[in-house]
Amino acid sequence: MTKIYFDKLSALLEELAIENEIAKPMEVKHFFSGAALYVNKTICASWSPSGSAFKFEEHEANQIIKSGKAIPLKYSPKGHIKKGYAVFH
């Protein structure tokens, strides 16, 4: 299943064509049941069965979640909320 999300995330990056706008190395890797985007060896986004998650400044993520446009990132239903991440379905 991770190949599906790996391919989707890779295709999205290709479609956005942002590699010339970001001077740091970007890489898509398999990540749990999905795929993750690393910029300069730091994870900033992921795509999995839970949706697409993006890393924001913590206050920005909280605002997006409060607006109802996204939900908090949890790796399991009873797990803790991953601060600074917002999940979009």
PDB file of N, CA, C and O in Angstrom, chain B, residues numbered from 101:
ATOM      1  N   MET B 101       0.814  -1.195   0.000  1.00  0.00           N
ATOM      2  CA  MET B 101       0.000   0.000   0.000  1.00  0.00           C
ATOM      3  C   MET B 101       0.858   1.260   0.000  1.00  0.00           C
ATOM      4  O   MET B 101       0.457   2.268  -0.582  1.00  0.00           O
ATOM      5  N   THR B 102       2.019   1.231   0.632  1.00  0.00           N
ATOM      6  CA  THR B 102       2.824   2.446   0.697  1.00  0.00           C
ATOM      7  C   THR B 102       3.239   2.941  -0.688  1.00  0.00           C
ATOM      8  O   THR B 102       3.461   4.137  -0.874  1.00  0.00           O
ATOM      9  N   LYS B 103       3.345   2.038  -1.655  1.00  0.00           N
ATOM     10  CA  LYS B 103       3.747   2.435  -3.007  1.00  0.00           C
ATOM     11  C   LYS B 103       2.721   3.398  -3.615  1.00  0.00           C
ATOM     12  O   LYS B 103       3.095   4.334  -4.321  1.00  0.00           O
ATOM     13  N   ILE B 104       1.457   3.176  -3.350  1.00  0.00           N
ATOM     14  CA  ILE B 104       0.403   4.062  -3.868  1.00  0.00           C
ATOM     15  C   ILE B 104       0.645   5.494  -3.383  1.00  0.00           C
ATOM     16  O   ILE B 104       0.611   6.434  -4.176  1.00  0.00           O
ATOM     17  N   TYR B 105       0.889   5.655  -2.087  1.00  0.00           N
ATOM     18  CA  TYR B 105       1.083   6.982  -1.516  1.00  0.00           C
ATOM     19  C   TYR B 105       2.434   7.569  -1.921  1.00  0.00           C
ATOM     20  O   TYR B 105       2.550   8.778  -2.123  1.00  0.00           O
ATOM     21  N   PHE B 106       3.433   6.736  -2.037  1.00  0.00           N
ATOM     22  CA  PHE B 106       4.736   7.166  -2.528  1.00  0.00           C
ATOM     23  C   PHE B 106       4.583   7.743  -3.939  1.00  0.00           C
ATOM     24  O   PHE B 106       5.102   8.818  -4.238  1.00  0.00           O
ATOM     25  N   ASP B 107       3.878   7.028  -4.786  1.00  0.00           N
ATOM     26  CA  ASP B 107       3.666   7.479  -6.168  1.00  0.00           C
ATOM     27  C   ASP B 107       2.833   8.763  -6.218  1.00  0.00           C
ATOM     28  O   ASP B 107       3.129   9.665  -7.001  1.00  0.00           O
ATOM     29  N   LYS B 108       1.787   8.845  -5.381  1.00  0.00           N
ATOM     30  CA  LYS B 108       0.938  10.037  -5.360  1.00  0.00           C
ATOM     31  C   LYS B 108       1.722  11.268  -4.912  1.00  0.00           C
ATOM     32  O   LYS B 108       1.609  12.334  -5.517  1.00  0.00           O
ATOM     33  N   LEU B 109       2.515  11.122  -3.855  1.00  0.00           N
ATOM     34  CA  LEU B 109       3.280  12.245  -3.342  1.00  0.00           C
ATOM     35  C   LEU B 109       4.369  12.656  -4.333  1.00  0.00           C
ATOM     36  O   LEU B 109       4.614  13.845  -4.533  1.00  0.00           O
ATOM     37  N   SER B 110       5.001  11.697  -4.933  1.00  0.00           N
ATOM     38  CA  SER B 110       6.026  11.987  -5.947  1.00  0.00           C
ATOM     39  C   SER B 110       5.408  12.721  -7.139  1.00  0.00           C
ATOM     40  O   SER B 110       5.988  13.680  -7.649  1.00  0.00           O
ATOM     41  N   ALA B 111       4.238  12.273  -7.578  1.00  0.00           N
ATOM     42  CA  ALA B 111       3.554  12.911  -8.711  1.00  0.00           C
ATOM     43  C   ALA B 111       3.127  14.332  -8.362  1.00  0.00           C
ATOM     44  O   ALA B 111       3.215  15.229  -9.200  1.00  0.00           O
ATOM     45  N   LEU B 112       2.666  14.543  -7.134  1.00  0.00           N
ATOM     46  CA  LEU B 112       2.275  15.880  -6.706  1.00  0.00           C
ATOM     47  C   LEU B 112       3.469  16.827  -6.758  1.00  0.00           C
ATOM     48  O   LEU B 112       3.350  17.950  -7.247  1.00  0.00           O
ATOM     49  N   LEU B 113       4.603  16.387  -6.262  1.00  0.00           N
ATOM     50  CA  LEU B 113       5.803  17.222  -6.298  1.00  0.00           C
ATOM     51  C   LEU B 113       6.220  17.538  -7.726  1.00  0.00           C
ATOM     52  O   LEU B 113       6.620  18.659  -8.041  1.00  0.00           O
ATOM     53  N   GLU B 114       6.121  16.550  -8.565  1.00  0.00           N
ATOM     54  CA  GLU B 114       6.469  16.759  -9.972  1.00  0.00           C
ATOM     55  C   GLU B 114       5.519  17.765 -10.613  1.00  0.00           C
ATOM     56  O   GLU B 114       5.945  18.633 -11.374  1.00  0.00           O
ATOM     57  N   GLU B 115       4.232  17.643 -10.300  1.00  0.00           N
ATOM     58  CA  GLU B 115       3.233  18.555 -10.859  1.00  0.00           C
ATOM     59  C   GLU B 115       3.443  19.988 -10.369  1.00  0.00           C
ATOM     60  O   GLU B 115       3.285  20.943 -11.130  1.00  0.00           O
ATOM     61  N   LEU B 116       3.796  20.127  -9.102  1.00  0.00           N
ATOM     62  CA  LEU B 116       4.017  21.458  -8.537  1.00  0.00           C
ATOM     63  C   LEU B 116       5.306  22.096  -9.039  1.00  0.00           C
ATOM     64  O   LEU B 116       5.428  23.321  -9.062  1.00  0.00           O
ATOM     65  N   ALA B 117       6.261  21.273  -9.440  1.00  0.00           N
ATOM     66  CA  ALA B 117       7.548  21.743  -9.981  1.00  0.00           C
ATOM     67  C   ALA B 117       8.208  22.776  -9.076  1.00  0.00           C
ATOM     68  O   ALA B 117       8.578  23.862  -9.524  1.00  0.00           O
ATOM     69  N   ILE B 118       8.351  22.427  -7.793  1.00  0.00           N
ATOM     70  CA  ILE B 118       8.929  23.367  -6.833  1.00  0.00           C
ATOM     71  C   ILE B 118      10.420  23.143  -6.580  1.00  0.00           C
ATOM     72  O   ILE B 118      11.032  23.872  -5.800  1.00  0.00           O
ATOM     73  N   GLU B 119      10.995  22.155  -7.225  1.00  0.00           N
ATOM     74  CA  GLU B 119      12.401  21.850  -6.956  1.00  0.00           C
ATOM     75  C   GLU B 119      13.328  23.020  -7.257  1.00  0.00           C
ATOM     76  O   GLU B 119      14.401  23.117  -6.661  1.00  0.00           O
ATOM     77  N   ASN B 120      12.943  23.904  -8.160  1.00  0.00           N
ATOM     78  CA  ASN B 120      13.770  25.075  -8.470  1.00  0.00           C
ATOM     79  C   ASN B 120      13.556  26.220  -7.484  1.00  0.00           C
ATOM     80  O   ASN B 120      14.352  27.158  -7.433  1.00  0.00           O
ATOM     81  N   GLU B 121      12.487  26.143  -6.707  1.00  0.00           N
ATOM     82  CA  GLU B 121      12.188  27.188  -5.736  1.00  0.00           C
ATOM     83  C   GLU B 121      12.751  26.880  -4.352  1.00  0.00           C
ATOM     84  O   GLU B 121      12.875  27.774  -3.515  1.00  0.00           O
ATOM     85  N   ILE B 122      13.087  25.633  -4.119  1.00  0.00           N
ATOM     86  CA  ILE B 122      13.615  25.216  -2.825  1.00  0.00           C
ATOM     87  C   ILE B 122      15.056  24.765  -3.030  1.00  0.00           C
ATOM     88  O   ILE B 122      15.322  23.801  -3.749  1.00  0.00           O
ATOM     89  N   ALA B 123      15.969  25.467  -2.396  1.00  0.00           N
ATOM     90  CA  ALA B 123      17.394  25.208  -2.617  1.00  0.00           C
ATOM     91  C   ALA B 123      17.918  24.011  -1.822  1.00  0.00           C
ATOM     92  O   ALA B 123      19.055  23.584  -2.020  1.00  0.00           O
ATOM     93  N   LYS B 124      17.108  23.481  -0.943  1.00  0.00           N
ATOM     94  CA  LYS B 124      17.546  22.351  -0.117  1.00  0.00           C
ATOM     95  C   LYS B 124      17.107  21.041  -0.753  1.00  0.00           C
ATOM     96  O   LYS B 124      16.122  21.009  -1.491  1.00  0.00           O
ATOM     97  N   PRO B 125      17.832  19.954  -0.471  1.00  0.00           N
ATOM     98  CA  PRO B 125      17.471  18.664  -1.069  1.00  0.00           C
ATOM     99  C   PRO B 125      16.091  18.176  -0.625  1.00  0.00           C
ATOM    100  O   PRO B 125      15.742  18.240   0.553  1.00  0.00           O
ATOM    101  N   MET B 126      15.319  17.690  -1.593  1.00  0.00           N
ATOM    102  CA  MET B 126      13.991  17.133  -1.324  1.00  0.00           C
ATOM    103  C   MET B 126      14.005  15.652  -1.681  1.00  0.00           C
ATOM    104  O   MET B 126      14.628  15.236  -2.658  1.00  0.00           O
ATOM    105  N   GLU B 127      13.294  14.855  -0.856  1.00  0.00           N
ATOM    106  CA  GLU B 127      13.253  13.417  -1.107  1.00  0.00           C
ATOM    107  C   GLU B 127      11.944  12.842  -0.580  1.00  0.00           C
ATOM    108  O   GLU B 127      11.508  13.179   0.521  1.00  0.00           O
ATOM    109  N   VAL B 128      11.328  11.982  -1.362  1.00  0.00           N
ATOM    110  CA  VAL B 128      10.141  11.248  -0.921  1.00  0.00           C
ATOM    111  C   VAL B 128      10.607   9.861  -0.485  1.00  0.00           C
ATOM    112  O   VAL B 128      11.349   9.190  -1.202  1.00  0.00           O
ATOM    113  N   LYS B 129      10.156   9.437   0.716  1.00  0.00           N
ATOM    114  CA  LYS B 129      10.526   8.128   1.252  1.00  0.00           C
ATOM    115  C   LYS B 129       9.274   7.412   1.751  1.00  0.00           C
ATOM    116  O   LYS B 129       8.262   8.041   2.063  1.00  0.00           O
ATOM    117  N   HIS B 130       9.364   6.094   1.818  1.00  0.00           N
ATOM    118  CA  HIS B 130       8.285   5.315   2.435  1.00  0.00           C
ATOM    119  C   HIS B 130       8.241   5.660   3.915  1.00  0.00           C
ATOM    120  O   HIS B 130       9.279   5.851   4.548  1.00  0.00           O
ATOM    121  N   PHE B 131       7.026   5.739   4.464  1.00  0.00           N
ATOM    122  CA  PHE B 131       6.841   6.186   5.843  1.00  0.00           C
ATOM    123  C   PHE B 131       5.620   5.482   6.420  1.00  0.00           C
ATOM    124  O   PHE B 131       4.496   5.776   6.012  1.00  0.00           O
ATOM    125  N   PHE B 132       5.809   4.572   7.347  1.00  0.00           N
ATOM    126  CA  PHE B 132       4.738   3.775   7.929  1.00  0.00           C
ATOM    127  C   PHE B 132       3.851   3.211   6.818  1.00  0.00           C
ATOM    128  O   PHE B 132       4.338   2.453   5.980  1.00  0.00           O
ATOM    129  N   SER B 133       2.564   3.562   6.791  1.00  0.00           N
ATOM    130  CA  SER B 133       1.672   3.020   5.762  1.00  0.00           C
ATOM    131  C   SER B 133       1.504   3.981   4.597  1.00  0.00           C
ATOM    132  O   SER B 133       0.561   3.853   3.815  1.00  0.00           O
ATOM    133  N   GLY B 134       2.409   4.940   4.476  1.00  0.00           N
ATOM    134  CA  GLY B 134       2.307   5.927   3.403  1.00  0.00           C
ATOM    135  C   GLY B 134       3.671   6.374   2.923  1.00  0.00           C
ATOM    136  O   GLY B 134       4.615   5.586   2.852  1.00  0.00           O
ATOM    137  N   ALA B 135       3.758   7.646   2.597  1.00  0.00           N
ATOM    138  CA  ALA B 135       5.012   8.230   2.118  1.00  0.00           C
ATOM    139  C   ALA B 135       5.186   9.593   2.774  1.00  0.00           C
ATOM    140  O   ALA B 135       4.214  10.237   3.170  1.00  0.00           O
ATOM    141  N   ALA B 136       6.447  10.025   2.884  1.00  0.00           N
ATOM    142  CA  ALA B 136       6.743  11.311   3.500  1.00  0.00           C
ATOM    143  C   ALA B 136       7.688  12.115   2.626  1.00  0.00           C
ATOM    144  O   ALA B 136       8.543  11.565   1.932  1.00  0.00           O
ATOM    145  N   LEU B 137       7.519  13.417   2.674  1.00  0.00           N
ATOM    146  CA  LEU B 137       8.407  14.339   1.972  1.00  0.00           C
ATOM    147  C   LEU B 137       9.386  14.910   2.985  1.00  0.00           C
ATOM    148  O   LEU B 137       8.995  15.461   4.015  1.00  0.00           O
ATOM    149  N   TYR B 138      10.652  14.769   2.673  1.00  0.00           N
ATOM    150  CA  TYR B 138      11.716  15.336   3.487  1.00  0.00           C
ATOM    151  C   TYR B 138      12.370  16.463   2.705  1.00  0.00           C
ATOM    152  O   TYR B 138      12.687  16.312   1.525  1.00  0.00           O
ATOM    153  N   VAL B 139      12.569  17.592   3.371  1.00  0.00           N
ATOM    154  CA  VAL B 139      13.328  18.697   2.798  1.00  0.00           C
ATOM    155  C   VAL B 139      14.497  18.931   3.737  1.00  0.00           C
ATOM    156  O   VAL B 139      14.323  19.186   4.929  1.00  0.00           O
ATOM    157  N   ASN B 140      15.691  18.839   3.172  1.00  0.00           N
ATOM    158  CA  ASN B 140      16.910  18.973   3.968  1.00  0.00           C
ATOM    159  C   ASN B 140      16.913  17.980   5.139  1.00  0.00           C
ATOM    160  O   ASN B 140      17.308  18.318   6.255  1.00  0.00           O
ATOM    161  N   LYS B 141      16.468  16.763   4.863  1.00  0.00           N
ATOM    162  CA  LYS B 141      16.436  15.648   5.817  1.00  0.00           C
ATOM    163  C   LYS B 141      15.443  15.832   6.964  1.00  0.00           C
ATOM    164  O   LYS B 141      15.533  15.144   7.982  1.00  0.00           O
ATOM    165  N   THR B 142      14.496  16.760   6.800  1.00  0.00           N
ATOM    166  CA  THR B 142      13.471  16.989   7.816  1.00  0.00           C
ATOM    167  C   THR B 142      12.109  16.760   7.188  1.00  0.00           C
ATOM    168  O   THR B 142      11.812  17.296   6.120  1.00  0.00           O
ATOM    169  N   ILE B 143      11.276  15.958   7.856  1.00  0.00           N
ATOM    170  CA  ILE B 143       9.947  15.669   7.325  1.00  0.00           C
ATOM    171  C   ILE B 143       9.081  16.930   7.375  1.00  0.00           C
ATOM    172  O   ILE B 143       9.066  17.645   8.377  1.00  0.00           O
ATOM    173  N   CYS B 144       8.360  17.191   6.279  1.00  0.00           N
ATOM    174  CA  CYS B 144       7.484  18.361   6.255  1.00  0.00           C
ATOM    175  C   CYS B 144       6.077  18.022   5.762  1.00  0.00           C
ATOM    176  O   CYS B 144       5.161  18.831   5.904  1.00  0.00           O
ATOM    177  N   ALA B 145       5.900  16.827   5.181  1.00  0.00           N
ATOM    178  CA  ALA B 145       4.575  16.426   4.703  1.00  0.00           C
ATOM    179  C   ALA B 145       4.528  14.912   4.589  1.00  0.00           C
ATOM    180  O   ALA B 145       5.555  14.250   4.441  1.00  0.00           O
ATOM    181  N   SER B 146       3.328  14.383   4.662  1.00  0.00           N
ATOM    182  CA  SER B 146       3.156  12.938   4.452  1.00  0.00           C
ATOM    183  C   SER B 146       1.805  12.692   3.798  1.00  0.00           C
ATOM    184  O   SER B 146       0.901  13.524   3.865  1.00  0.00           O
ATOM    185  N   TRP B 147       1.689  11.523   3.160  1.00  0.00           N
ATOM    186  CA  TRP B 147       0.432  11.117   2.530  1.00  0.00           C
ATOM    187  C   TRP B 147       0.234   9.660   2.883  1.00  0.00           C
ATOM    188  O   TRP B 147       1.090   8.821   2.605  1.00  0.00           O
ATOM    189  N   SER B 148      -0.902   9.363   3.496  1.00  0.00           N
ATOM    190  CA  SER B 148      -1.186   8.002   3.965  1.00  0.00           C
ATOM    191  C   SER B 148      -2.692   7.777   3.922  1.00  0.00           C
ATOM    192  O   SER B 148      -3.436   8.664   3.504  1.00  0.00           O
ATOM    193  N   PRO B 149      -3.151   6.601   4.350  1.00  0.00           N
ATOM    194  CA  PRO B 149      -4.602   6.367   4.381  1.00  0.00           C
ATOM    195  C   PRO B 149      -5.353   7.393   5.250  1.00  0.00           C
ATOM    196  O   PRO B 149      -6.555   7.587   5.069  1.00  0.00           O
ATOM    197  N   SER B 150      -4.662   8.040   6.176  1.00  0.00           N
ATOM    198  CA  SER B 150      -5.297   9.047   7.037  1.00  0.00           C
ATOM    199  C   SER B 150      -5.521  10.367   6.331  1.00  0.00           C
ATOM    200  O   SER B 150      -6.318  11.184   6.794  1.00  0.00           O
ATOM    201  N   GLY B 151      -4.837  10.597   5.219  1.00  0.00           N
ATOM    202  CA  GLY B 151      -4.934  11.851   4.483  1.00  0.00           C
ATOM    203  C   GLY B 151      -3.561  12.437   4.226  1.00  0.00           C
ATOM    204  O   GLY B 151      -2.541  11.762   4.371  1.00  0.00           O
ATOM    205  N   SER B 152      -3.552  13.689   3.846  1.00  0.00           N
ATOM    206  CA  SER B 152      -2.305  14.409   3.596  1.00  0.00           C
ATOM    207  C   SER B 152      -2.022  15.288   4.802  1.00  0.00           C
ATOM    208  O   SER B 152      -2.848  16.117   5.183  1.00  0.00           O
ATOM    209  N   ALA B 153      -0.849  15.103   5.401  1.00  0.00           N
ATOM    210  CA  ALA B 153      -0.465  15.882   6.579  1.00  0.00           C
ATOM    211  C   ALA B 153       0.671  16.824   6.211  1.00  0.00           C
ATOM    212  O   ALA B 153       1.599  16.451   5.493  1.00  0.00           O
ATOM    213  N   PHE B 154       0.585  18.052   6.714  1.00  0.00           N
ATOM    214  CA  PHE B 154       1.613  19.045   6.449  1.00  0.00           C
ATOM    215  C   PHE B 154       2.093  19.647   7.757  1.00  0.00           C
ATOM    216  O   PHE B 154       1.318  19.828   8.697  1.00  0.00           O
ATOM    217  N   LYS B 155       3.378  19.952   7.804  1.00  0.00           N
ATOM    218  CA  LYS B 155       3.990  20.574   8.975  1.00  0.00           C
ATOM    219  C   LYS B 155       3.865  22.087   8.856  1.00  0.00           C
ATOM    220  O   LYS B 155       4.187  22.665   7.818  1.00  0.00           O
ATOM    221  N   PHE B 156       3.396  22.720   9.921  1.00  0.00           N
ATOM    222  CA  PHE B 156       3.249  24.165  10.002  1.00  0.00           C
ATOM    223  C   PHE B 156       3.871  24.640  11.311  1.00  0.00           C
ATOM    224  O   PHE B 156       4.225  23.834  12.171  1.00  0.00           O
ATOM    225  N   GLU B 157       3.997  25.941  11.447  1.00  0.00           N
ATOM    226  CA  GLU B 157       4.284  26.480  12.771  1.00  0.00           C
ATOM    227  C   GLU B 157       3.103  26.054  13.643  1.00  0.00           C
ATOM    228  O   GLU B 157       1.969  26.003  13.167  1.00  0.00           O
ATOM    229  N   GLU B 158       3.362  25.748  14.913  1.00  0.00           N
ATOM    230  CA  GLU B 158       2.311  25.189  15.766  1.00  0.00           C
ATOM    231  C   GLU B 158       1.058  26.064  15.812  1.00  0.00           C
ATOM    232  O   GLU B 158      -0.053  25.539  15.737  1.00  0.00           O
ATOM    233  N   HIS B 159       1.209  27.374  15.933  1.00  0.00           N
ATOM    234  CA  HIS B 159       0.032  28.253  16.005  1.00  0.00           C
ATOM    235  C   HIS B 159      -0.735  28.251  14.684  1.00  0.00           C
ATOM    236  O   HIS B 159      -1.960  28.371  14.685  1.00  0.00           O
ATOM    237  N   GLU B 160      -0.033  28.115  13.561  1.00  0.00           N
ATOM    238  CA  GLU B 160      -0.715  28.059  12.263  1.00  0.00           C
ATOM    239  C   GLU B 160      -1.514  26.769  12.124  1.00  0.00           C
ATOM    240  O   GLU B 160      -2.652  26.783  11.653  1.00  0.00           O
ATOM    241  N   ALA B 161      -0.916  25.658  12.536  1.00  0.00           N
ATOM    242  CA  ALA B 161      -1.629  24.375  12.490  1.00  0.00           C
ATOM    243  C   ALA B 161      -2.883  24.446  13.350  1.00  0.00           C
ATOM    244  O   ALA B 161      -3.946  23.976  12.944  1.00  0.00           O
ATOM    245  N   ASN B 162      -2.763  25.030  14.531  1.00  0.00           N
ATOM    246  CA  ASN B 162      -3.917  25.154  15.428  1.00  0.00           C
ATOM    247  C   ASN B 162      -5.032  25.986  14.798  1.00  0.00           C
ATOM    248  O   ASN B 162      -6.209  25.655  14.943  1.00  0.00           O
ATOM    249  N   GLN B 163      -4.667  27.070  14.095  1.00  0.00           N
ATOM    250  CA  GLN B 163      -5.669  27.913  13.436  1.00  0.00           C
ATOM    251  C   GLN B 163      -6.379  27.152  12.322  1.00  0.00           C
ATOM    252  O   GLN B 163      -7.599  27.242  12.183  1.00  0.00           O
ATOM    253  N   ILE B 164      -5.617  26.404  11.531  1.00  0.00           N
ATOM    254  CA  ILE B 164      -6.204  25.633  10.430  1.00  0.00           C
ATOM    255  C   ILE B 164      -7.157  24.576  10.977  1.00  0.00           C
ATOM    256  O   ILE B 164      -8.244  24.368  10.437  1.00  0.00           O
ATOM    257  N   ILE B 165      -6.745  23.916  12.044  1.00  0.00           N
ATOM    258  CA  ILE B 165      -7.584  22.879  12.667  1.00  0.00           C
ATOM    259  C   ILE B 165      -8.852  23.510  13.249  1.00  0.00           C
ATOM    260  O   ILE B 165      -9.952  22.989  13.065  1.00  0.00           O
ATOM    261  N   LYS B 166      -8.691  24.630  13.950  1.00  0.00           N
ATOM    262  CA  LYS B 166      -9.859  25.315  14.534  1.00  0.00           C
ATOM    263  C   LYS B 166     -10.835  25.788  13.463  1.00  0.00           C
ATOM    264  O   LYS B 166     -12.040  25.858  13.709  1.00  0.00           O
ATOM    265  N   SER B 167     -10.324  26.114  12.277  1.00  0.00           N
ATOM    266  CA  SER B 167     -11.205  26.583  11.191  1.00  0.00           C
ATOM    267  C   SER B 167     -12.040  25.443  10.608  1.00  0.00           C
ATOM    268  O   SER B 167     -13.015  25.685   9.896  1.00  0.00           O
ATOM    269  N   GLY B 168     -11.654  24.188  10.913  1.00  0.00           N
ATOM    270  CA  GLY B 168     -12.383  23.039  10.387  1.00  0.00           C
ATOM    271  C   GLY B 168     -11.866  22.552   9.046  1.00  0.00           C
ATOM    272  O   GLY B 168     -12.418  21.609   8.479  1.00  0.00           O
ATOM    273  N   LYS B 169     -10.820  23.176   8.532  1.00  0.00           N
ATOM    274  CA  LYS B 169     -10.263  22.770   7.240  1.00  0.00           C
ATOM    275  C   LYS B 169      -9.374  21.531   7.350  1.00  0.00           C
ATOM    276  O   LYS B 169      -9.089  20.878   6.346  1.00  0.00           O
ATOM    277  N   ALA B 170      -8.944  21.214   8.552  1.00  0.00           N
ATOM    278  CA  ALA B 170      -8.057  20.066   8.768  1.00  0.00           C
ATOM    279  C   ALA B 170      -8.329  19.492  10.150  1.00  0.00           C
ATOM    280  O   ALA B 170      -9.064  20.073  10.949  1.00  0.00           O
ATOM    281  N   ILE B 171      -7.729  18.354  10.412  1.00  0.00           N
ATOM    282  CA  ILE B 171      -7.833  17.715  11.725  1.00  0.00           C
ATOM    283  C   ILE B 171      -6.415  17.497  12.264  1.00  0.00           C
ATOM    284  O   ILE B 171      -5.453  17.522  11.497  1.00  0.00           O
ATOM    285  N   PRO B 172      -6.283  17.286  13.568  1.00  0.00           N
ATOM    286  CA  PRO B 172      -4.956  17.035  14.134  1.00  0.00           C
ATOM    287  C   PRO B 172      -4.393  15.699  13.652  1.00  0.00           C
ATOM    288  O   PRO B 172      -5.149  14.784  13.327  1.00  0.00           O
ATOM    289  N   LEU B 173      -3.083  15.592  13.607  1.00  0.00           N
ATOM    290  CA  LEU B 173      -2.417  14.350  13.215  1.00  0.00           C
ATOM    291  C   LEU B 173      -2.221  13.471  14.439  1.00  0.00           C
ATOM    292  O   LEU B 173      -1.638  13.892  15.437  1.00  0.00           O
ATOM    293  N   LYS B 174      -2.719  12.237  14.346  1.00  0.00           N
ATOM    294  CA  LYS B 174      -2.504  11.197  15.355  1.00  0.00           C
ATOM    295  C   LYS B 174      -2.093   9.950  14.605  1.00  0.00           C
ATOM    296  O   LYS B 174      -2.680   9.630  13.572  1.00  0.00           O
ATOM    297  N   TYR B 175      -1.093   9.238  15.105  1.00  0.00           N
ATOM    298  CA  TYR B 175      -0.654   8.016  14.438  1.00  0.00           C
ATOM    299  C   TYR B 175      -1.561   6.830  14.764  1.00  0.00           C
ATOM    300  O   TYR B 175      -1.541   5.819  14.062  1.00  0.00           O
ATOM    301  N   SER B 176      -2.352   6.953  15.822  1.00  0.00           N
ATOM    302  CA  SER B 176      -3.344   5.928  16.163  1.00  0.00           C
ATOM    303  C   SER B 176      -4.512   6.637  16.840  1.00  0.00           C
ATOM    304  O   SER B 176      -4.344   7.737  17.365  1.00  0.00           O
ATOM    305  N   PRO B 177      -5.694   6.021  16.835  1.00  0.00           N
ATOM    306  CA  PRO B 177      -6.874   6.696  17.405  1.00  0.00           C
ATOM    307  C   PRO B 177      -6.684   7.155  18.855  1.00  0.00           C
ATOM    308  O   PRO B 177      -7.209   8.196  19.250  1.00  0.00           O
ATOM    309  N   LYS B 178      -5.941   6.385  19.641  1.00  0.00           N
ATOM    310  CA  LYS B 178      -5.726   6.755  21.037  1.00  0.00           C
ATOM    311  C   LYS B 178      -4.384   7.441  21.261  1.00  0.00           C
ATOM    312  O   LYS B 178      -4.026   7.755  22.396  1.00  0.00           O
ATOM    313  N   GLY B 179      -3.648   7.672  20.187  1.00  0.00           N
ATOM    314  CA  GLY B 179      -2.327   8.287  20.286  1.00  0.00           C
ATOM    315  C   GLY B 179      -2.405   9.775  20.573  1.00  0.00           C
ATOM    316  O   GLY B 179      -3.470  10.389  20.515  1.00  0.00           O
ATOM    317  N   HIS B 180      -1.245  10.336  20.884  1.00  0.00           N
ATOM    318  CA  HIS B 180      -1.195  11.770  21.162  1.00  0.00           C
ATOM    319  C   HIS B 180      -1.197  12.565  19.848  1.00  0.00           C
ATOM    320  O   HIS B 180      -0.847  12.046  18.788  1.00  0.00           O
ATOM    321  N   ILE B 181      -1.591  13.802  19.947  1.00  0.00           N
ATOM    322  CA  ILE B 181      -1.616  14.695  18.785  1.00  0.00           C
ATOM    323  C   ILE B 181      -0.191  15.153  18.488  1.00  0.00           C
ATOM    324  O   ILE B 181       0.536  15.592  19.379  1.00  0.00           O
ATOM    325  N   LYS B 182       0.187  15.042  17.229  1.00  0.00           N
ATOM    326  CA  LYS B 182       1.508  15.479  16.776  1.00  0.00           C
ATOM    327  C   LYS B 182       1.438  16.990  16.553  1.00  0.00           C
ATOM    328  O   LYS B 182       0.790  17.453  15.615  1.00  0.00           O
ATOM    329  N   LYS B 183       2.096  17.746  17.406  1.00  0.00           N
ATOM    330  CA  LYS B 183       2.016  19.213  17.368  1.00  0.00           C
ATOM    331  C   LYS B 183       2.599  19.760  16.066  1.00  0.00           C
ATOM    332  O   LYS B 183       3.616  19.286  15.560  1.00  0.00           O
ATOM    333  N   GLY B 184       1.914  20.773  15.549  1.00  0.00           N
ATOM    334  CA  GLY B 184       2.389  21.452  14.350  1.00  0.00           C
ATOM    335  C   GLY B 184       1.981  20.812  13.043  1.00  0.00           C
ATOM    336  O   GLY B 184       2.361  21.303  11.980  1.00  0.00           O
ATOM    337  N   TYR B 185       1.215  19.727  13.086  1.00  0.00           N
ATOM    338  CA  TYR B 185       0.781  19.055  11.863  1.00  0.00           C
ATOM    339  C   TYR B 185      -0.731  19.174  11.713  1.00  0.00           C
ATOM    340  O   TYR B 185      -1.475  19.124  12.692  1.00  0.00           O
ATOM    341  N   ALA B 186      -1.170  19.332  10.464  1.00  0.00           N
ATOM    342  CA  ALA B 186      -2.595  19.352  10.147  1.00  0.00           C
ATOM    343  C   ALA B 186      -2.836  18.335   9.026  1.00  0.00           C
ATOM    344  O   ALA B 186      -2.063  18.262   8.070  1.00  0.00           O
ATOM    345  N   VAL B 187      -3.903  17.561   9.151  1.00  0.00           N
ATOM    346  CA  VAL B 187      -4.236  16.520   8.178  1.00  0.00           C
ATOM    347  C   VAL B 187      -5.438  16.979   7.349  1.00  0.00           C
ATOM    348  O   VAL B 187      -6.460  17.409   7.885  1.00  0.00           O
ATOM    349  N   PHE B 188      -5.285  16.874   6.041  1.00  0.00           N
ATOM    350  CA  PHE B 188      -6.347  17.226   5.105  1.00  0.00           C
ATOM    351  C   PHE B 188      -6.830  15.948   4.431  1.00  0.00           C
ATOM    352  O   PHE B 188      -6.015  15.137   3.991  1.00  0.00           O
ATOM    353  N   HIS B 189      -8.144  15.759   4.346  1.00  0.00           N
ATOM    354  CA  HIS B 189      -8.694  14.567   3.703  1.00  0.00           C
ATOM    355  C   HIS B 189      -8.964  14.813   2.255  1.00  0.00           C
ATOM    356  O   HIS B 189      -9.431  13.915   1.553  1.00  0.00           O
TER     357      HIS B 189
END
